[in-house]
Amino acid sequence: MSGQINVGFIGNPNCGKTTLFNAYTGAKLKVANWPGVTVEKKEGMFSAHGVDFKLVDLPGIYSLTSYTMEEKLSRGYILSDDVDVIVDVVDASNLERNLYLTLQLIELGKPVVVALNMMDIVEERGMEIDLHRLPEMLGVPTIPVSARKKRGLDVLMHAVVHHRDKTLDALEHHHHRTSVKMGGRHRHNHHNEHTMVYSDDIEDLIDEITKRLRVHYGNIPNPRWHSLKILEQDEEILAQFPLAAAGVPNLEKEIINQKYDFIEEIVEEVLVGRSAKVEMTEKIDRVLTHPFWGAPVFLGIMAVVFFLTFTIGDKLADGFGVLLELFSGQVERLLVAIGASEAVVSLAADGVIAGVGGILTFLPNIFILFLALAILEDSGYMSRIAYVMDGIMGKIGLSGRAFIPMLLGFGCTVPAVMASRALENPKDRLRTIIITPFMSCSARLPVYVLFSKMFFAENAMFVAYSMYVIGLLVAIIVALLISKLGKKREKHSLLIELPEYKAPNAHSIVIYVWEKVKDYLTKAGTTIFVASVILWVLQNFNLSGMTNNMSESFAAYIGKAVAPLLGPVGLGYWQIAVAIISGLAAKEVVVSSCSVLFEIGNINSNEGMAELAGILAAMGFGAINAYALMVFCLLYTPCVAAVATIKKETNSWKWAMFSAVFQVIVAWICAFAVYQIGSLIF
Amino acid sequence: MTVLDCGIGSYKVVSVATPYELERRLEALGLTEGTRLDILGKKRNGASVIKVRGTRFAIGAEIAAGITIEEERG
């Protein structure tokens, strides 16, 4: 036996499983996909009690049938040899729902340890759980923990170590009411062996099928579980053991009901002081999911989010900018002092620091935006938004659930496209993937911040807001067009749990935001760095070598070739054309390119903006051009990473390419409308 | 009557008739005959917030129309 224990974390959605998982592994986890399917797999390692643990976070599920991908996957994985101990994370404040999965897990016959999570919430509500009686009735160790407050973590793993080799202990303590009654005709008393004992007629059938399994298939592990699955007519198990299934009635509903009946008994016995006060969640929901006020409240919340993003973000960005200038000056002096050639000084100061550094000054805005999204997700509000938006989304042929990927698109298109996995219908998924890139992601924010401040002075924030609205409107219109083009309108129904509201957990939010900030910094260090260097080369060289005349450089040649196409939309300048093309690497590059192309030191400072605005004005590039540029940047292909993600999620280059080209066309049409109409009016 | 026709209040599930897989999923959530079902919220398009066995769910109009319920007695 190896020294490592493989632990599978499993539980209902919203039971705090991921918070508990993070409490053990911190941000040190490996995220990948389960082989062959688009379901995320998280793994983390850690040591305690002198043992190495490998933790695997399984998808959040309600049951172990084989109807959904997540359930099939979790079941198969638990039954495999890759799992030594199952940690079943149970939301103690919602025992009735969570114990259903627990009973199913116990029936699998592997060692199960129940982590009774959210005990702090149970206490807050003035409830108590009989921690002596509950494990007696379940027949497995039950450890109270609080993932949010990091309590009970050690005890839980201690229990895992101790129960790794034990299958179920004999149960002596519980007899359900249903079968204790006199005159039960079933031959033996199963209460000593199993947690969940069914009515006599079902137990008779289990014995019968178990016998058949032994006759036809030898000694398979856990025949009781297989017999139950055959009684539930589980397709996977039926296909495996056809000979044992002949003539067996479908008792799935009966089995479900008896499990829930047993759970009711457990809850009655172990839960003391069931919340007498009106639950907070229902009070809050009366406002947040109000049939009329729900939508305005949501829009208000989003307005506040963006307000904070712009105002607080800008305040922080100013400080950042000062540091950047100091740094840039120092580097330039240092390079000159050590006698570096003019080309090297220029590459460092005008290429790398202007490009990468300029982008780093937007980090505070992006930090605030992701912080807000993390809080919305962690508090439990996100699933309410699906309900609130169900009406509007229904009109464009999608369920409210499709709005969640769109909302996440305000953060970053890549995870947003991945979030469309939550939609079961493949056509809905595809449509959601097509419209999500129109949602204005955080990488486009620097473009709005820069150009709206330069050209719209006191209305800057308003102009930047308008981009978010335009993006949303274009997404809705495109979805509507696709749904009208589709032959028949299918029914898309919403089904989503509305979890209890809870105060967001600092640890989870720190991990979430840190991941995004790290991504942003990595992008600045890689994609934007490389793009800035390439751009600097293209702009300082031509066929005859290095040149000081930028309008004779490679960049100018390329830009001048493309510029005529952008003329009708008010962007027919070679520098802008180059910035837009390089923006395909990442949208922030549009801004970093501008700093490199126009040789601006710190583009996100008042002096930098004044300088750039002066240059642009001299070129005849005014407010209408700037607005057209913002609209174009909002709508055209987000970035190579987004295209690659769309390819991965649709598993089709055709769709990925279609969406990329389609976005450029939409961007051109909208910018054209803005520029032409704007030029007529002003 | 179905969840679609009813306002906020407490009811009992009589039957569930939705497409096969969805029906199985609802059953696994404990939405079986005889279960108590509370309607907590309702939108004009028929989407509803229901509470079944201790959990709140938001359901769309199509699912709401598939769940037949009756007034809870006594």
Interface residues (C-beta under 8 A of the other chain):
Chain A: Y62 S63 T65 Y67 T68 N94 L95 E96 R97 Y100 E252 K253 I256 N257 Y260 T281 E282 D285 T289 P291 G294 S383 R384 A386 Y387 D390 G391 G394 S399 G400 K491 H492 S493 L494 L495 I496 E497 L498 P499
Chain B: T18 E21 L22 R24 R25 L26 E27 A28 L29 G30 T32 E33 G34 T35 L40 G41 K42 K43 R44 N45 A47 V49 R53 G54 T55 R56 F57 A58 I59 G60 A61 E62 I63
